[in-house]
Amino acid sequence: MATFVLVHGGGHGGWCYQFVARRLRSAGHDVYTPTLTGLGERSHLVSKDVNLDVQITDVVNVLEFEDLHDVILVGHSYGGMIITGVADRVTDRIGHVVFLDAANPENGQSLVDVAGPLMEAARAGGRVVDGVELVLFPGNDPMGFYGVTDPDQIDWMKPKLTPHPWACFEQKLVLHNESAMRTIPQSHIVCTETLPFRDVEKLKADSDGRVWDIDTGHDLMISEPEAVTEMLLRVI
């Protein structure tokens, strides 16, 4: 039995992994799908203090309070920033890191540094609410951004999407234990359409060739949960 911790991306919540989590649990594995502070069912906690460090701590606390070890840590999109930080903070608890069409940052980079044009486009549709700069408002063509086209999936997603504090995307990731963290095995599951924008040879070198692609939109855990589950089971 393996232990998976599935970390969502910007504007989402743990809810987005329902279809993948159900399949992994049916296969006999433990699955945790935490929601980051200020998003999803925790959107009432949004404040000017919510940033990348706070959301990294969200996941670190799940691992520590649940006493999880040898975790397969999965991050989607912005979640790649989170899992890199988590792997740095609690290296001894992580058995494998999986980047799910995710940011793959270097030390000192923010998500704006990693995906500048996309993030600036997201910021253009943002606004300040109660003193907090928020982006990724659900009404600003989110399905185009997330690559979901199925009408039923869109109807399921729309009520659950929430805006995301811009500070999370702007804050730079600071690694404290990088040399040890980089020894953790990693895998990359990406969307076929994003491959031309990635350094595939570097990804393969970093992951001993574990780079797999799925021909679907960015929210692949929603649009192709069976394929994502099958690839996560390969990691075991």
Secondary structure, 3 states (H helix, E strand, C coil): CCEEEEECCCCCCHHHHHHHHHHHHHCCCEEECCCCCCCHHHHHHCCCCCCHHHHHHHHHHHHHHCCCCCEEEEEECCHHHHHHHHHHHCHHHEEEEEEECCCCCCCCCCHHHHCHHHHHHHHHCCEEECCEEEECCCCCCHHHHHCCCCHHHHHHHHHHCCCEEHHHHHCCCCCCCHHHHCCCCEEEEEEHHHHHHCCHHHHHHHCCCCEEEECCCCCHHHHCHHHHHHHHHHHC
